[in-house]
Structure formats: C-alpha cells, structure tokens
Amino acid sequence: MFQPTKDLVTAVRAKQNCVDGKQAKQEITVNQGLLIDVREASEYQTGAPKTAIHISRGLLEFKLPELAPDPKTAIYLYCASGGRAVLAAEQLRRLGYLNITVLTSSPAELCTIFSS
C-alpha cells in the first residue's frame, strides 16, 4: 500500500528519540557521542558544526559501521528539516544500533550552539 513520504516521516518520527541542539551538545559531551550530518555534500559545505561528521543519507549504512562498530555508540543525526535524519535513525535501528537520537534544531542553530 502506498504511503506518502510525509506520512512515513511523521510515523517514524513518533518512534524516535528527538532532542534539540542544546540538549544534544550536553549529551554528546557526557557520553562522547557522534554528531552525524546526513545532508548532501553541497548542503554540508554551506555550514555545519565543526564537530559534525558528514555522511550523506545514501551512504550512512555503508560508512557508519566503520566509524562506529559498537552498536551502543551514541549517535546524533541531523539534516536540514529532520526528514532524512528520522529515516536514517530508523534504518540504523534496523542495523542494530541502540542509541540513536535525532536533532530537532536547524543546521544554522547547531552551528551556533556547538561553537559556544
């Protein structure tokens, strides 16, 4: 049965752990989590927090296991509007990652938060 992408994102988002950038910064500091930008390279180049690791949504499942082989690693995902990050979080859970958080702040907000 066809499900519009917007509806899928809404349904998946309801099952995800979502926090704003300020809370994420605190958590990342405490648990040494990874801040992952899942936007396309051209978007990443327009501005990202210095601590962010760029892995575009299309390559995440292939590259993240090399970077974070431990499924308990705290992973914080963000994109431009949240849709790709939410779908990426769902896919990482299917791969067996246990500690995934989606950020609700915009990339511009994250740049400000993580630079202070």
MINUSE-66796 format. One record per residue (C-alpha): residue number from 1; residue in three letters; x, y, z. Coordinates in pm, 1 decimal, padded with zeros to 6 digits, always signed. Each point is the difference from the previous one (the first is absolute). Example, Ala and Ser with C-alpha at 12.3 -4.5 7.8 and 13.67 -1.06 7.14 Angstrom:
<nodes>
+-----+-----+----------+----------+----------+
|   i |  aa |       px |       py |       pz |
+-----+-----+----------+----------+----------+
|   1 | ALA | +01230.0 | -00450.0 | +00780.0 |
|   2 | SER | +00137.0 | +00344.0 | -00066.0 |
+-----+-----+----------+----------+----------+
</nodes>
This chain:
<nodes>
+-----+-----+----------+----------+----------+
|   i |  aa |       px |       py |       pz |
+-----+-----+----------+----------+----------+
|   1 | MET | +00000.0 | +00000.0 | +00000.0 |
|   2 | PHE | +00133.8 | +00342.6 | -00098.6 |
|   3 | GLN | +00088.1 | +00235.4 | +00282.2 |
|   4 | PRO | +00103.7 | +00358.6 | -00075.6 |
|   5 | THR | +00350.1 | +00079.8 | +00123.1 |
|   6 | LYS | -00132.0 | +00275.6 | +00225.9 |
|   7 | ASP | -00225.0 | -00250.8 | +00178.4 |
|   8 | LEU | +00283.8 | -00250.5 | +00030.3 |
|   9 | VAL | +00230.2 | +00261.5 | +00154.5 |
|  10 | THR | -00271.9 | +00102.2 | +00245.7 |
|  11 | ALA | -00060.6 | -00360.7 | +00105.7 |
|  12 | VAL | +00370.0 | -00079.4 | +00034.9 |
|  13 | ARG | +00072.8 | +00324.8 | +00188.2 |
|  14 | ALA | -00249.8 | -00099.8 | +00269.8 |
|  15 | LYS | +00219.0 | -00302.3 | +00080.0 |
|  16 | GLN | +00331.3 | +00188.3 | +00015.4 |
|  17 | ASN | +00183.3 | +00166.0 | +00285.2 |
|  18 | CYS | +00011.5 | +00368.3 | -00102.3 |
|  19 | VAL | +00181.1 | +00283.0 | +00181.8 |
|  20 | ASP | +00097.8 | +00357.2 | -00075.0 |
|  21 | GLY | +00356.2 | +00110.5 | -00064.7 |
|  22 | LYS | +00067.3 | +00126.7 | +00353.1 |
|  23 | GLN | -00094.8 | -00330.2 | +00157.8 |
|  24 | ALA | +00193.0 | -00189.9 | -00266.9 |
|  25 | LYS | +00316.8 | +00199.7 | +00068.3 |
|  26 | GLN | -00021.5 | -00085.8 | +00370.5 |
|  27 | GLU | -00063.6 | -00368.0 | -00070.9 |
|  28 | ILE | +00277.3 | -00024.4 | -00260.2 |
|  29 | THR | +00245.5 | +00151.2 | +00248.2 |
|  30 | VAL | -00097.7 | -00247.9 | +00271.6 |
|  31 | ASN | -00024.9 | -00319.8 | -00204.7 |
|  32 | GLN | +00252.0 | +00078.7 | -00275.4 |
|  33 | GLY | -00265.0 | -00035.7 | -00266.6 |
|  34 | LEU | +00041.7 | +00055.2 | -00371.8 |
|  35 | LEU | -00169.9 | +00292.8 | -00171.9 |
|  36 | ILE | -00087.9 | -00113.2 | -00352.8 |
|  37 | ASP | -00117.4 | +00233.3 | -00277.6 |
|  38 | VAL | -00200.3 | -00207.7 | -00250.1 |
|  39 | ARG | -00053.7 | +00281.9 | -00251.4 |
|  40 | GLU | +00152.0 | -00004.6 | -00347.3 |
|  41 | ALA | +00358.9 | +00122.9 | -00036.9 |
|  42 | SER | -00108.5 | +00327.9 | -00159.5 |
|  43 | GLU | -00226.1 | +00071.1 | +00298.8 |
|  44 | TYR | +00271.0 | -00094.4 | +00248.8 |
|  45 | GLN | +00240.2 | +00242.6 | -00167.0 |
|  46 | THR | -00240.0 | +00289.9 | +00061.2 |
|  47 | GLY | +00057.3 | -00035.9 | +00374.4 |
|  48 | ALA | +00022.6 | -00265.3 | +00267.9 |
|  49 | PRO | +00124.7 | -00021.0 | +00357.7 |
|  50 | LYS | +00375.9 | -00059.2 | +00009.3 |
|  51 | THR | -00050.5 | -00321.4 | +00195.7 |
|  52 | ALA | -00249.5 | -00143.5 | -00250.0 |
|  53 | ILE | +00095.3 | -00296.6 | -00213.1 |
|  54 | HIS | -00147.0 | +00005.1 | -00347.9 |
|  55 | ILE | -00150.7 | -00324.7 | -00128.6 |
|  56 | SER | -00275.8 | +00060.7 | -00251.6 |
|  57 | ARG | -00324.3 | -00191.6 | +00050.7 |
|  58 | GLY | +00065.3 | -00219.7 | -00302.2 |
|  59 | LEU | +00332.0 | -00128.3 | +00136.8 |
|  60 | LEU | -00074.6 | -00016.3 | +00371.4 |
|  61 | GLU | -00065.6 | -00373.3 | +00022.2 |
|  62 | PHE | +00328.8 | -00071.4 | -00177.3 |
|  63 | LYS | +00229.6 | +00248.3 | +00176.2 |
|  64 | LEU | -00126.4 | +00016.0 | +00357.4 |
|  65 | PRO | +00097.6 | -00357.2 | +00096.0 |
|  66 | GLU | +00363.1 | +00088.5 | -00076.2 |
|  67 | LEU | -00019.8 | +00313.3 | +00213.0 |
|  68 | ALA | -00212.4 | -00147.6 | +00279.0 |
|  69 | PRO | +00031.8 | -00379.8 | +00012.9 |
|  70 | ASP | -00150.3 | -00011.1 | +00351.3 |
|  71 | PRO | -00382.6 | -00001.8 | -00026.4 |
|  72 | LYS | -00016.9 | +00174.7 | +00340.1 |
|  73 | THR | +00176.4 | +00312.3 | -00132.3 |
|  74 | ALA | -00207.1 | +00312.8 | +00058.2 |
|  75 | ILE | -00086.2 | +00141.1 | -00342.3 |
|  76 | TYR | -00164.9 | +00337.7 | -00057.7 |
|  77 | LEU | -00142.1 | +00061.5 | -00347.4 |
|  78 | TYR | -00111.7 | +00318.0 | -00169.1 |
|  79 | CYS | -00093.2 | +00132.3 | -00343.3 |
|  80 | ALA | -00163.7 | +00314.9 | -00135.7 |
|  81 | SER | -00360.0 | -00063.6 | +00106.0 |
|  82 | GLY | +00011.5 | -00326.7 | +00194.5 |
|  83 | GLY | -00150.9 | -00241.6 | -00252.1 |
|  84 | ARG | +00322.1 | -00162.1 | -00116.1 |
|  85 | ALA | +00133.1 | -00019.3 | +00354.9 |
|  86 | VAL | -00317.4 | -00172.8 | +00120.3 |
|  87 | LEU | +00009.8 | -00256.2 | -00282.0 |
|  88 | ALA | +00373.6 | -00050.9 | +00055.8 |
|  89 | ALA | -00061.2 | -00066.2 | +00370.0 |
|  90 | GLU | -00260.2 | -00262.2 | -00085.4 |
|  91 | GLN | +00238.2 | -00173.5 | -00237.5 |
|  92 | LEU | +00285.1 | +00002.7 | +00254.3 |
|  93 | ARG | -00230.1 | -00164.5 | +00254.0 |
|  94 | ARG | -00068.2 | -00273.4 | -00255.3 |
|  95 | LEU | +00376.4 | -00047.5 | -00028.3 |
|  96 | GLY | +00016.8 | -00050.0 | +00376.3 |
|  97 | TYR | +00111.4 | +00339.0 | +00131.2 |
|  98 | LEU | -00152.4 | +00058.6 | +00341.5 |
|  99 | ASN | +00067.6 | +00362.7 | +00091.8 |
| 100 | ILE | -00126.7 | +00225.4 | -00280.5 |
| 101 | THR | -00125.4 | +00354.7 | +00049.0 |
| 102 | VAL | -00142.7 | +00239.4 | -00259.0 |
| 103 | LEU | +00068.0 | +00370.9 | +00043.3 |
| 104 | THR | -00287.9 | +00242.0 | -00045.2 |
| 105 | SER | +00213.6 | +00313.7 | -00041.6 |
| 106 | SER | +00090.4 | +00137.4 | -00341.7 |
| 107 | PRO | +00357.7 | -00021.7 | -00130.1 |
| 108 | ALA | +00039.8 | +00376.8 | +00053.1 |
| 109 | GLU | -00116.1 | -00032.4 | +00361.2 |
| 110 | LEU | +00235.3 | -00292.9 | +00052.3 |
| 111 | CYS | +00294.4 | +00203.7 | -00131.4 |
| 112 | THR | -00074.0 | +00265.6 | +00261.4 |
| 113 | ILE | -00059.4 | -00246.8 | +00283.0 |
| 114 | PHE | +00308.0 | -00210.6 | -00066.0 |
| 115 | SER | +00229.6 | +00301.0 | -00048.3 |
| 116 | SER | -00070.5 | +00133.9 | +00349.2 |
+-----+-----+----------+----------+----------+
</nodes>
